[in-house]
Amino acid sequence: MAIVAGIDIGNATTETALARVEGRDITFLATGISPTTGIKGTLQNMSGLRSSLGMALEKAGFKRGQYGAVDVIRLNRAAPVIGDVAMETVTETIVTESTMIGHNPSTPGGVGVGVGTTISFDALSRAAPGDSVIPAVESIHDYAVVASEIAKALERGVNVTAAICQSDDGVLIENRLPSVIPIVDEVSAIERVPLGMRCCVEVAPPGRVVELLANPYDIATLFELSPEETKQIVPVARALVGNRSAVVIRTPLGEVKERRIPAGELYIIGPQGKRTVNVEDGAEAIQNTVVACYPVDNIFGQPGTNVGGMMERVRLTMSDLTGIQIGDVYIRDLLAVDTLVPQKVVGGVAGEFSLESGVALAVMVKTEELPMRKLAAAVSQDLGVKVEVGGVEADMAIRGALTTPGTKPPVAILDLGAGSSDASFMRTDGTVELTHLAGAGNMVNTIIASELGIDSMDLAESIKRNPLCRVESAFHIRQEDGAVRFFNEPIDASAYGRVALLHEGDFLEPLMLNNINVERIRSTRRKAKQEVFVKNSIRALEQVAPGNNVRLVDYVVIVGGSAKDFEVANMVTNALARYGIVAGRGNIRSTEGPRNAVATGLVLSSVQQ
């Protein structure tokens, strides 16, 4: 009799299956799961491995640290996957001859369009009658004093067409004026507003968005721009689309510098030699080139470009973590997805961003000799247990997935994890075809974070995992499908009027994302899953199906951590239905749902060697 632990080190989680093995009889005792520490397949995985194994031991009746109770630990052969974003055009939005404020404060004052020359608030009392001016008001000035001085200037015949304020006083000032003018407030960097420059301020009525300053030709009219200058102002107009308020200011020649870094070319090396594709050609062109080079030997990026820097960062990261020479680190697969990337506008004074076209890339890194044996030796020394490196994940996943009731060969398995999408096809005679592709849950997070301008990957993960709602009163919400849901207890006041995530147990997590509605977040989330999970699932099945024909696959079992997502399995199932494939989420050993397939397969393979 032996106690065997199959441990699957994934990109996001480390899963354990603990079993008692007597001859060819296997009795599963417990499972454990813990976040993976460090990049998959490196010595940094030790801490997460101990935690996952300790959890399984404790559930099985052993002490948490009683690692000596285990006779053999079997690890998967882990291939790291790293995702990044390569900009398609520029790293900084280029704006020359202009600066802008488009941060869209929640409560701008007044309404309308005002055109004039920027002046300091202190200079307002010296403005001559007939002058068209727009004062920049620092927070040291009280709103009542500001309103009084503007009113006096208007009485003297000064044409105060608008105002720009540092404090959140727009509505308070506007309410005290004899006539309505547009006021943009909450401009934190008020000192960076250039004075003596021609300026336009626009505030739209409630429920509307700016129109004049979101149109490059209107901006050209206001500032008397040449066709060449109008072309340069396009990023400004694009950045202001959807805002309720905005400011555009003409700056002196040469004040705002431009800097371009090209997206660059990818060089993909396969059996037929090297092929080149430009990142600016988009994701479809990149993926077509990857397919044409299958099986890929290596992928490089053009030196001195965005994508070249990304590829070298990936290689350098893996070299530092594994101790392998950078020249021996190979990129064997790549998934590209078209996306939008918020880029900071050069010359902005309130943190303005413009959405630029980009290409999100996930790459699969393989080395001449994966460092798993080094990790296995370290685990054995640390825990005092014999450690073996078992089969590759796709092979182990199909063995584990076949414990799902109602499955038998021939069958295909889709293992959708955090970093990779794996597929395997087992024929009736037990032989297996398998593949291991870049791109899964982490890439979805990258796209969500990029398109919504989110800094926290934890928040992006939460948006990916949970449905949305809008809190409409103290006792009811409107779910993303339009259904209204009522609560017996009052909802926390911090969520009123906000978009929120609806977690299990009816916990609401308000999202502090300004001016982003439910529809946009939902469409971004679903588009990212469609582009990554659905496309990668079909791509993977094409590589393992008989004759590379997906229609020759009858049954598919979906496993892995991402299969637990509330909509991924259904999206993949619907996509495969047009090929006549019966697909569904697995239930490993009838108890684990879609999780633990690889760890279970590692245990099962221990008696099949």
C-alpha positions in Angstrom: 0.0 0.0 0.0 1.2 3.5 -0.8 -0.1 7.0 -0.3 0.3 8.9 -3.6 -0.2 12.6 -4.1 -0.8 13.9 -7.6 0.0 17.7 -7.7 -1.0 19.9 -10.6 0.9 23.2 -10.6 -1.1 25.6 -12.7 -0.6 29.2 -13.6 -3.2 30.3 -11.0 -3.8 27.4 -8.6 -1.9 24.3 -7.3 -4.3 21.3 -6.9 -3.6 18.1 -5.1 -5.3 14.7 -5.3 -4.4 12.4 -2.4 -5.0 8.7 -2.8 -4.3 5.2 -1.3 -2.9 2.8 -3.9 -2.9 -0.9 -3.3 -1.8 -2.8 -6.4 -4.0 -1.5 -9.1 -6.8 -0.4 -6.7 -7.0 3.3 -6.0 -9.0 5.0 -3.2 -9.1 8.8 -3.3 -8.8 10.3 0.1 -9.0 14.1 -0.2 -8.1 17.1 -2.4 -6.4 20.4 -1.8 -6.2 23.7 -3.6 -4.0 26.7 -3.1 -2.9 29.7 -5.1 0.2 29.0 -7.1 3.2 31.0 -5.8 5.5 32.4 -8.5 5.5 31.6 -12.2 4.4 28.0 -13.0 7.3 25.6 -13.3 9.8 27.4 -11.1 11.3 27.0 -7.6 8.9 29.7 -6.4 6.1 27.1 -6.6 7.3 25.4 -3.4 5.2 27.5 -1.0 1.9 26.9 -2.9 2.7 23.2 -3.3 3.2 22.8 0.5 -0.1 24.6 1.2 -2.1 22.5 -1.3 -0.6 19.2 -0.1 -1.1 20.2 3.6 -4.7 21.0 3.0 -5.3 17.5 1.4 -3.4 15.8 4.2 -5.6 17.6 6.8 -8.8 16.6 5.1 -7.6 13.0 5.0 -7.1 12.8 8.7 -3.3 13.5 8.9 -1.7 16.5 10.4 -1.3 19.4 8.0 2.5 19.2 8.0 2.7 15.4 8.1 4.4 15.2 4.6 6.1 12.0 5.6 2.8 10.2 5.4 3.1 10.5 1.6 5.1 7.8 -0.2 5.2 9.4 -3.7 4.5 12.8 -5.0 3.8 13.0 -8.8 4.1 16.5 -10.4 2.9 17.6 -13.8 5.3 18.8 -16.5 4.5 22.5 -16.2 5.1 24.8 -19.2 5.0 28.5 -18.2 2.7 30.9 -20.0 3.1 34.7 -19.9 0.7 37.3 -21.3 1.3 40.9 -22.2 0.0 43.7 -24.4 1.8 45.1 -27.4 0.4 48.4 -28.7 -0.6 48.4 -32.3 0.4 52.0 -33.1 2.0 54.2 -30.4 2.9 54.0 -26.8 1.8 57.6 -26.2 -1.1 59.3 -27.8 0.5 62.1 -29.8 -1.0 65.6 -29.3 0.8 68.7 -30.7 -0.2 72.3 -30.4 -2.9 71.5 -27.9 -3.6 70.4 -24.4 -6.8 69.2 -22.9 -8.9 68.5 -19.8 -11.4 65.7 -20.2 -11.5 63.9 -16.9 -15.3 64.2 -16.8 -16.1 65.4 -13.2 -19.3 63.9 -11.7 -20.9 67.3 -11.2 -19.7 70.0 -13.6 -21.5 73.3 -13.4 -23.8 75.0 -15.9 -24.2 74.0 -19.5 -23.2 75.1 -23.0 -20.0 76.1 -24.8 -17.6 78.9 -23.9 -14.7 80.1 -25.9 -12.1 82.6 -24.6 -8.6 83.2 -23.3 -7.4 81.5 -20.2 -6.5 83.9 -17.3 -5.7 83.4 -13.6 -8.6 84.1 -11.2 -6.6 87.0 -9.6 -6.4 88.6 -13.1 -10.1 88.6 -13.5 -10.6 91.9 -11.8 -8.2 93.5 -14.3 -9.9 92.2 -17.4 -11.2 94.8 -19.8 -14.8 95.1 -20.9 -15.3 93.2 -24.1 -12.6 90.6 -23.3 -13.7 87.0 -23.7 -12.0 85.2 -20.8 -12.0 81.8 -18.9 -10.6 82.1 -15.4 -8.6 79.2 -13.9 -9.6 79.1 -10.2 -7.4 77.5 -7.6 -8.8 75.7 -4.5 -7.7 78.5 -2.2 -10.6 80.6 -3.3 -14.0 80.1 -1.7 -16.8 79.4 -4.1 -18.9 82.3 -2.9 -16.0 84.7 -3.5 -15.4 83.2 -7.0 -19.1 83.6 -7.9 -19.1 87.2 -6.7 -16.0 88.1 -8.7 -17.4 86.5 -11.9 -20.7 88.3 -11.4 -18.8 91.7 -11.0 -16.8 91.0 -14.1 -20.0 90.3 -16.1 -21.5 93.6 -14.8 -18.4 95.5 -16.1 -19.0 94.0 -19.6 -16.3 91.4 -19.3 -17.4 88.3 -21.3 -16.7 85.5 -18.8 -17.6 82.6 -21.1 -16.6 79.7 -18.8 -14.5 78.7 -15.8 -12.1 75.9 -14.8 -11.9 75.1 -11.1 -9.6 73.0 -9.0 -12.2 72.3 -6.3 -15.5 70.5 -6.6 -17.4 73.8 -6.7 -18.8 73.9 -10.2 -22.5 73.7 -9.2 -22.1 75.9 -6.2 -20.5 78.7 -8.3 -23.0 78.3 -11.2 -26.0 78.6 -8.8 -24.8 82.0 -7.7 -24.2 83.6 -11.1 -26.7 85.9 -13.0 -26.3 83.9 -16.2 -25.4 80.3 -17.0 -21.8 79.5 -18.1 -20.1 76.1 -18.4 -17.8 75.2 -15.5 -15.5 72.2 -15.4 -14.2 71.5 -11.8 -12.1 68.9 -10.0 -9.0 69.8 -12.1 -6.3 68.7 -9.7 -3.4 70.1 -11.8 -4.8 73.5 -12.2 -1.3 75.0 -12.1 -0.6 73.2 -15.4 -3.4 75.0 -17.2 -1.6 77.4 -19.7 -2.6 81.0 -19.3 -3.1 83.5 -22.1 -4.1 80.7 -24.5 -7.3 80.3 -26.6 -9.6 77.8 -24.9 -12.9 76.1 -25.3 -15.0 74.7 -22.5 -18.1 72.5 -23.2 -20.6 71.1 -20.6 -23.4 69.0 -21.9 -26.9 68.8 -20.3 -27.6 65.9 -17.9 -27.9 62.7 -19.9 -26.1 64.0 -22.9 -22.4 64.0 -23.9 -20.1 66.7 -25.5 -20.5 67.1 -29.2 -18.4 70.0 -30.3 -15.1 69.0 -28.6 -15.6 65.3 -29.6 -15.5 66.3 -33.3 -12.0 67.1 -34.8 -13.5 69.4 -37.4 -15.3 71.5 -34.8 -12.0 71.8 -32.9 -10.3 72.8 -36.1 -12.9 75.5 -36.7 -12.5 76.9 -33.2 -8.7 77.0 -33.3 -8.3 77.7 -37.0 -6.2 74.6 -37.6 -4.6 73.5 -40.8 -5.4 70.0 -42.2 -2.1 68.7 -40.8 -2.9 70.1 -37.4 -6.4 68.7 -37.6 -5.0 65.2 -38.1 -2.9 65.7 -35.0 -5.9 66.7 -32.9 -7.9 63.5 -33.6 -6.6 61.8 -30.4 -8.0 64.7 -28.4 -11.4 64.4 -29.9 -11.4 60.6 -29.6 -10.4 60.9 -25.9 -13.4 63.2 -25.2 -16.1 61.0 -26.8 -18.7 60.0 -24.2 -17.7 62.8 -21.7 -20.3 65.1 -20.3 -17.7 67.9 -20.0 -14.4 68.8 -21.6 -11.8 71.5 -22.2 -9.4 72.0 -25.1 -6.6 74.6 -24.9 -4.2 75.7 -27.6 -0.6 75.7 -26.4 2.5 77.4 -27.7 4.4 75.8 -30.6 6.6 73.0 -29.5 5.4 72.8 -25.9 4.1 69.3 -26.3 6.6 66.8 -27.7 5.7 63.7 -29.6 7.4 60.3 -29.3 6.7 57.2 -31.4 7.6 53.6 -30.7 6.5 51.3 -33.5 4.5 48.2 -32.7 7.0 46.1 -34.7 7.2 42.8 -36.5 6.9 39.2 -35.2 9.3 36.6 -36.7 7.7 33.1 -36.5 10.0 30.1 -37.2 8.5 26.8 -38.3 9.3 23.7 -40.4 9.1 25.8 -43.6 11.4 28.5 -42.4 10.8 32.0 -41.0 7.7 34.1 -41.7 7.1 37.8 -40.8 4.0 39.5 -39.7 3.5 43.1 -38.5 1.6 43.6 -35.3 -0.2 46.5 -36.9 -1.9 44.0 -39.2 -3.9 42.8 -36.3 -4.7 39.6 -34.4 -6.2 37.7 -37.4 -3.1 38.1 -39.5 -0.8 37.1 -36.6 -2.9 34.0 -35.9 -2.9 33.0 -39.6 0.9 33.2 -39.6 1.1 31.1 -36.5 -1.1 28.4 -38.1 1.0 28.5 -41.3 4.2 27.9 -39.2 2.7 25.0 -37.1 4.4 23.4 -35.3 6.2 26.5 -34.2 9.9 26.3 -33.2 10.4 29.8 -31.9 9.0 33.3 -32.1 11.0 36.6 -31.9 10.1 40.3 -32.0 11.7 43.0 -34.0 14.4 44.8 -31.9 13.7 48.3 -30.8 9.9 47.9 -31.1 7.0 47.3 -28.7 6.6 43.6 -29.5 10.4 43.1 -29.5 10.7 44.5 -26.0 7.8 42.3 -24.8 9.3 39.1 -26.2 12.7 39.8 -24.7 11.1 40.6 -21.3 9.4 37.2 -21.4 12.7 35.5 -22.2 14.6 37.4 -19.6 12.0 36.7 -16.9 12.2 33.0 -17.6 16.0 33.0 -17.7 16.2 34.8 -14.4 13.7 32.4 -12.7 15.1 29.2 -14.1 18.8 29.9 -14.5 18.7 28.8 -18.1 20.6 30.8 -20.7 18.3 33.3 -22.4 19.3 31.8 -25.8 17.8 28.5 -24.7 14.4 29.9 -23.9 12.0 29.3 -26.8 8.5 30.7 -27.4 6.5 27.9 -29.0 3.0 29.3 -29.2 1.2 32.6 -29.3 -2.4 33.8 -29.1 -3.2 37.3 -30.3 -6.4 39.2 -29.6 -7.4 42.7 -30.9 -8.2 45.0 -28.0 -8.3 48.7 -27.0 -5.6 50.1 -24.7 -6.1 53.4 -22.7 -3.0 55.5 -23.4 -2.2 58.7 -21.5 -2.5 61.8 -23.6 0.6 63.9 -23.9 -0.1 67.4 -22.8 -3.1 66.5 -20.7 -3.5 68.2 -17.3 -6.0 65.9 -15.6 -4.8 62.4 -16.4 -6.6 62.1 -19.7 -6.6 58.9 -21.7 -7.3 58.0 -25.3 -8.3 54.4 -26.4 -5.8 53.2 -28.9 -6.0 50.0 -30.9 -3.7 47.3 -29.5 -3.0 43.6 -29.7 -3.0 41.5 -26.6 -0.5 38.6 -26.8 -0.2 35.5 -24.6 2.9 33.4 -25.3 3.9 29.9 -24.3 7.4 29.6 -23.1 9.3 26.3 -23.4 13.0 25.7 -22.6 15.3 23.1 -23.9 14.9 21.3 -20.6 12.0 22.4 -18.5 13.1 23.2 -14.9 10.5 20.7 -13.4 13.2 18.2 -12.5 15.0 20.9 -10.5 11.7 21.7 -8.8 11.1 18.0 -8.2 14.5 17.6 -6.5 13.9 20.7 -4.3 10.5 19.4 -3.3 11.9 15.9 -2.4 14.7 17.5 -0.3 12.3 19.9 1.4 9.6 17.4 2.3 11.6 14.2 2.5 9.3 12.5 0.0 10.1 10.7 -3.3 9.0 13.0 -6.1 8.3 12.0 -9.8 7.6 14.2 -12.8 4.6 12.6 -14.4 3.1 13.2 -17.8 2.2 16.5 -19.6 -1.0 18.2 -18.5 -3.1 17.4 -21.5 -2.5 13.7 -21.2 -3.1 13.7 -17.4 -6.2 15.8 -17.9 -7.9 13.2 -20.2 -7.2 10.4 -17.7 -8.8 12.4 -14.9 -11.7 13.7 -17.1 -12.6 10.1 -18.0 -13.7 9.6 -14.3 -16.7 11.8 -15.3 -19.8 9.6 -15.4 -21.0 8.9 -18.9 -17.7 9.3 -20.7 -15.5 6.8 -22.6 -13.1 6.9 -25.6 -13.1 8.2 -28.2 -13.4 11.6 -26.5 -11.8 15.0 -26.5 -10.9 17.0 -23.4 -10.6 20.8 -23.2 -8.6 21.8 -20.1 -9.2 25.6 -19.7 -6.9 27.0 -17.0 -5.5 30.4 -16.2 -2.5 30.5 -18.5 -3.1 27.8 -21.1 -5.8 26.0 -23.0 -5.0 22.3 -23.4 -6.7 19.8 -25.6 -6.3 16.0 -25.9 -8.1 13.4 -27.9 -8.2 9.7 -26.8 -9.0 7.1 -29.4 -10.8 3.8 -28.7 -7.4 2.0 -28.5 -6.2 4.4 -25.8 -3.7 6.3 -27.9 -3.7 10.1 -27.3 -3.1 13.2 -29.3 -2.6 16.4 -27.3 -1.6 20.0 -27.6 -0.8 22.8 -25.2 -1.7 26.4 -26.2 -1.1 29.9 -24.8 -4.0 31.9 -23.6 -6.7 31.4 -21.1 -8.1 33.0 -17.9 -5.2 35.3 -17.3 -5.3 36.7 -20.8 -9.0 37.4 -20.3 -8.1 39.4 -17.2 -5.5 41.3 -19.2 -8.0 42.3 -21.9 -10.7 43.3 -19.3 -8.1 45.4 -17.3 -6.8 47.0 -20.5 -10.1 48.0 -22.1 -11.7 49.2 -18.8 -8.5 51.0 -17.6 -8.2 48.9 -14.4 -4.9 48.7 -12.5 -5.8 45.7 -10.3 -5.8 42.2 -11.8 -7.7 41.0 -8.7 -10.6 43.4 -9.7 -10.3 42.2 -13.4 -10.6 38.6 -12.1 -13.7 39.5 -10.1 -15.3 41.1 -13.1 -14.6 38.0 -15.2 -16.0 35.7 -12.6 -19.2 37.5 -11.5 -22.4 38.8 -13.2 -23.2 42.5 -13.0 -26.1 44.5 -11.7 -27.0 48.1 -11.0 -28.2 49.2 -7.5 -31.4 51.2 -8.2 -32.8 51.6 -4.6 -32.2 50.6 -1.0 -34.0 47.3 -1.7 -33.6 46.4 -5.3 -31.1 45.9 -8.1 -31.4 45.5 -11.9 -29.4 42.5 -13.1 -27.4 42.6 -16.3 -30.1 40.6 -18.1 -32.7 43.3 -17.2 -34.4 41.3 -14.4 -35.3 43.2 -11.2 -34.4 41.6 -7.9 -35.6 42.7 -4.5 -33.9 42.3 -1.1 -35.5 42.0 2.4 -32.6 43.9 4.0 -31.4 47.4 2.9 -28.4 47.5 0.6 -25.3 49.2 1.8 -25.5 52.9 1.0 -22.1 52.9 -0.7 -23.6 50.9 -3.5 -26.5 53.2 -4.3 -26.7 54.2 -8.0 -23.5 52.2 -8.8 -22.7 49.3 -11.0 -21.8 46.3 -8.8 -20.7 42.7 -9.1 -23.2 40.1 -7.7 -21.1 37.5 -5.8 -22.4 34.2 -4.5 -24.3 34.7 -1.3 -25.8 37.9 -2.6 -22.8 39.9 -1.7 -22.6 43.1 -3.7 -19.2 44.6 -4.7 -19.6 48.2 -6.0 -17.3 49.1 -8.9 -15.6 52.4 -8.7 -15.3 52.8 -12.4 -16.4 56.3 -13.4 -18.8 56.6 -16.4 -18.6 52.9 -17.4 -22.0 51.4 -17.5 -23.3 47.8 -17.2 -23.5 47.3 -21.0 -19.9 48.2 -21.7 -18.5 46.1 -18.9 -20.6 43.1 -19.9 -19.7 43.4 -23.6 -16.0 43.8 -22.7 -16.1 40.7 -20.5 -18.0 38.5 -23.0 -15.9 39.7 -25.9 -12.7 38.8 -24.1 -14.0 35.3 -23.2 -15.2 34.8 -26.8 -11.8 35.8 -28.3 -9.7 33.8 -25.8 -11.7 30.7 -24.7 -13.9 30.0 -27.7 -11.3 30.7 -30.3 -8.6 28.8 -28.4 -10.9 25.8 -27.8 -11.5 25.5 -31.6 -7.8 26.1 -32.3 -6.8 23.3 -29.9 -9.4 20.8 -31.1 -8.3 21.4 -34.7 -4.8 20.2 -33.7 -5.9 17.0 -31.9 -9.0 15.9 -33.9 -8.7 13.0 -36.4 -7.4 14.5 -39.6 -7.4 17.9 -37.9 -11.2 18.0 -38.7 -13.2 19.2 -35.7 -16.3 17.7 -37.1 -14.9 14.2 -36.5 -15.0 14.8 -32.8 -18.3 13.6 -31.2 -17.8 14.3 -27.5 -15.9 17.0 -25.6 -15.5 17.2 -21.8 -14.6 20.7 -20.5 -12.4 20.8 -17.4 -10.1 23.2 -15.6 -10.5 26.1 -13.3 -11.9 28.4 -16.0 -14.6 25.7 -16.7 -16.2 26.8 -13.3 -16.7 30.3 -14.8 -20.5 31.1 -14.9 -20.6 31.5 -18.7 -17.4 30.1 -20.3 -18.6 26.5 -20.5 -21.9 27.5 -22.1 -20.1 29.8 -24.6 -17.8 27.0 -25.6 -20.6 24.5 -25.8 -22.7 26.8 -28.0 -19.7 27.4 -30.3 -19.0 23.6 -30.7 -22.7 22.8 -31.3 -22.4 24.1 -34.9 -19.8 21.4 -35.5 -22.3 18.7 -34.2 -20.3 18.1 -31.1 -21.8 17.1 -27.7 -19.9 19.2 -25.1 -20.4 19.8 -21.4 -18.6 20.5 -18.2 -16.8 17.6 -16.5 -17.4 16.2 -13.1 -14.2 14.6 -12.0 -14.7 11.4 -9.9 -18.4 12.4 -9.6 -17.5 14.8 -6.8 -15.0 17.5 -7.9 -16.8 19.2 -10.8 -14.4 20.3 -13.6 -11.5 20.8 -11.2 -8.7 18.4 -10.2 -8.6 16.5 -13.6 -4.8 16.7 -14.0 -4.0 15.9 -10.3 -6.4 12.9 -10.5 -4.8 11.8 -13.8 -1.3 11.9 -12.2 -2.5 9.5 -9.5 -4.2 7.2 -12.0 -1.1 7.1 -14.2 1.0 5.9 -11.3 -0.5 2.4 -11.7 -0.5 2.4 -15.5 3.3 2.8 -16.0 
